[in-house]
Amino acid sequence: MTRYSKKQQKPSVETQDDALKMAKATQKPGQTKEQTKLIAQGVQKGIELYKKQQKEKSRELNKKLRKVSGQLNQQDSVSETAPETEVIVQQSRLAWVLLLLSWVGVIAFIFLGE
């Protein structure tokens, strides 16, 4: 037994209007109003089917997103409990030596240049 009963839902007014506009836009000369109405009903069913398919795709995408986010949350909780490694950065002494030499050179140039 299904969870929800399958009732015939009335199509929205917007869908009916869109279907009628499309049927009138493709109307051939000499076509009766009844034929146009039947075409509009076919277009309306097509629109409803398209909307239903898009809803199903959206639901499937939401399920996948929830599944992935759940896995990410589990990975985050695991990584939080793991001990963090400490990174020690040592600066190069060459940079400091070159800085000192340049200052010594500037001072020597100022005092010896006079």
DRENDO-1510 file (C-alpha; in Angstrom, 1 decimal, always signed):
<recs>
REC; n; res; u; v; w
REC; 1; MET; +0.0; +0.0; +0.0 .
REC; 2; THR; +1.3; +3.4; -0.8 .
REC; 3; ARG; +1.9; +6.0; +1.7 .
REC; 4; TYR; -0.1; +8.7; +0.0 .
REC; 5; SER; -3.3; +8.3; -2.0 .
REC; 6; LYS; -3.0; +9.1; -5.6 .
REC; 7; LYS; -5.6; +11.8; -6.1 .
REC; 8; GLN; -6.1; +13.7; -9.3 .
REC; 9; GLN; -4.8; +17.1; -8.6 .
REC; 10; LYS; -6.1; +20.0; -10.5 .
REC; 11; PRO; -3.5; +21.7; -12.6 .
REC; 12; SER; -2.6; +25.2; -11.6 .
REC; 13; VAL; -4.2; +28.1; -13.5 .
REC; 14; GLU; -0.7; +29.2; -14.6 .
REC; 15; THR; -0.1; +25.8; -16.2 .
REC; 16; GLN; -3.4; +25.9; -18.0 .
REC; 17; ASP; -2.8; +29.4; -19.3 .
REC; 18; ASP; +0.7; +28.5; -20.5 .
REC; 19; ALA; -0.6; +25.4; -22.3 .
REC; 20; LEU; -3.4; +27.4; -23.9 .
REC; 21; LYS; -1.0; +30.1; -25.1 .
REC; 22; MET; +1.3; +27.4; -26.6 .
REC; 23; ALA; -1.6; +25.7; -28.3 .
REC; 24; LYS; -2.9; +29.0; -29.8 .
REC; 25; ALA; +0.6; +29.9; -30.9 .
REC; 26; THR; +0.9; +26.7; -32.9 .
REC; 27; GLN; -2.6; +26.8; -34.2 .
REC; 28; LYS; -3.0; +25.9; -37.9 .
REC; 29; PRO; -5.5; +27.7; -40.2 .
REC; 30; GLY; -8.9; +25.9; -40.2 .
REC; 31; GLN; -8.3; +24.2; -36.8 .
REC; 32; THR; -11.3; +24.0; -34.6 .
REC; 33; LYS; -11.5; +25.2; -31.1 .
REC; 34; GLU; -12.0; +21.7; -29.9 .
REC; 35; GLN; -8.8; +20.6; -31.6 .
REC; 36; THR; -7.0; +23.5; -30.0 .
REC; 37; LYS; -8.4; +22.6; -26.7 .
REC; 38; LEU; -7.2; +19.0; -27.1 .
REC; 39; ILE; -3.7; +20.3; -28.0 .
REC; 40; ALA; -3.7; +22.5; -25.0 .
REC; 41; GLN; -4.6; +19.5; -22.8 .
REC; 42; GLY; -1.7; +17.6; -24.3 .
REC; 43; VAL; +0.7; +20.5; -23.7 .
REC; 44; GLN; -0.6; +20.8; -20.1 .
REC; 45; LYS; +0.1; +17.1; -19.4 .
REC; 46; GLY; +3.6; +17.6; -20.8 .
REC; 47; ILE; +4.2; +20.5; -18.5 .
REC; 48; GLU; +2.9; +18.5; -15.5 .
REC; 49; LEU; +5.1; +15.6; -16.4 .
REC; 50; TYR; +8.1; +17.9; -16.7 .
REC; 51; LYS; +7.4; +19.5; -13.3 .
REC; 52; LYS; +7.1; +16.0; -11.8 .
REC; 53; GLN; +10.4; +14.9; -13.2 .
REC; 54; GLN; +12.1; +18.0; -11.9 .
REC; 55; LYS; +10.7; +17.5; -8.4 .
REC; 56; GLU; +12.0; +13.9; -8.5 .
REC; 57; LYS; +15.5; +15.1; -9.6 .
REC; 58; SER; +15.4; +17.7; -6.9 .
REC; 59; ARG; +14.5; +15.1; -4.2 .
REC; 60; GLU; +17.3; +12.8; -5.4 .
REC; 61; LEU; +19.8; +15.6; -5.3 .
REC; 62; ASN; +18.7; +16.6; -1.8 .
REC; 63; LYS; +19.1; +13.0; -0.7 .
REC; 64; LYS; +22.7; +12.9; -2.1 .
REC; 65; LEU; +23.5; +16.2; -0.5 .
REC; 66; ARG; +22.3; +15.1; +2.9 .
REC; 67; LYS; +24.3; +11.9; +2.5 .
REC; 68; VAL; +27.5; +13.7; +1.6 .
REC; 69; SER; +27.0; +16.3; +4.3 .
REC; 70; GLY; +26.5; +13.5; +6.9 .
REC; 71; GLN; +29.7; +11.9; +5.8 .
REC; 72; LEU; +31.6; +15.3; +6.0 .
REC; 73; ASN; +30.2; +15.8; +9.5 .
REC; 74; GLN; +31.5; +12.3; +10.5 .
REC; 75; GLN; +34.9; +13.1; +9.0 .
REC; 76; ASP; +35.0; +16.4; +10.9 .
REC; 77; SER; +34.2; +14.7; +14.2 .
REC; 78; VAL; +37.0; +12.1; +13.6 .
REC; 79; SER; +39.5; +14.8; +12.6 .
REC; 80; GLU; +38.7; +16.8; +15.7 .
REC; 81; THR; +39.5; +13.9; +18.0 .
REC; 82; ALA; +42.8; +13.2; +16.3 .
REC; 83; PRO; +45.9; +14.9; +17.8 .
REC; 84; GLU; +47.1; +17.9; +15.9 .
REC; 85; THR; +50.7; +18.0; +14.8 .
REC; 86; GLU; +52.8; +21.1; +15.6 .
REC; 87; VAL; +54.5; +22.7; +12.8 .
REC; 88; ILE; +57.8; +24.6; +13.6 .
REC; 89; VAL; +59.0; +27.1; +11.0 .
REC; 90; GLN; +62.7; +28.0; +11.1 .
REC; 91; GLN; +63.8; +31.2; +9.4 .
REC; 92; SER; +66.9; +31.2; +7.3 .
REC; 93; ARG; +69.9; +32.8; +8.9 .
REC; 94; LEU; +71.1; +33.8; +5.5 .
REC; 95; ALA; +68.4; +36.5; +5.3 .
REC; 96; TRP; +69.5; +38.0; +8.6 .
REC; 97; VAL; +73.2; +38.0; +7.6 .
REC; 98; LEU; +72.5; +39.7; +4.3 .
REC; 99; LEU; +70.3; +42.3; +6.1 .
REC; 100; LEU; +73.1; +43.1; +8.6 .
REC; 101; LEU; +75.7; +43.3; +5.8 .
REC; 102; SER; +73.6; +45.7; +3.9 .
REC; 103; TRP; +73.1; +48.0; +6.9 .
REC; 104; VAL; +76.9; +47.9; +7.6 .
REC; 105; GLY; +77.5; +48.8; +4.0 .
REC; 106; VAL; +75.1; +51.7; +4.1 .
REC; 107; ILE; +76.6; +53.1; +7.4 .
REC; 108; ALA; +80.1; +52.7; +6.0 .
REC; 109; PHE; +79.2; +54.5; +2.9 .
REC; 110; ILE; +77.7; +57.4; +4.9 .
REC; 111; PHE; +80.6; +57.8; +7.3 .
REC; 112; LEU; +83.4; +57.0; +4.8 .
REC; 113; GLY; +81.9; +59.1; +2.0 .
REC; 114; GLU; +82.3; +62.3; +4.0 .
</recs>
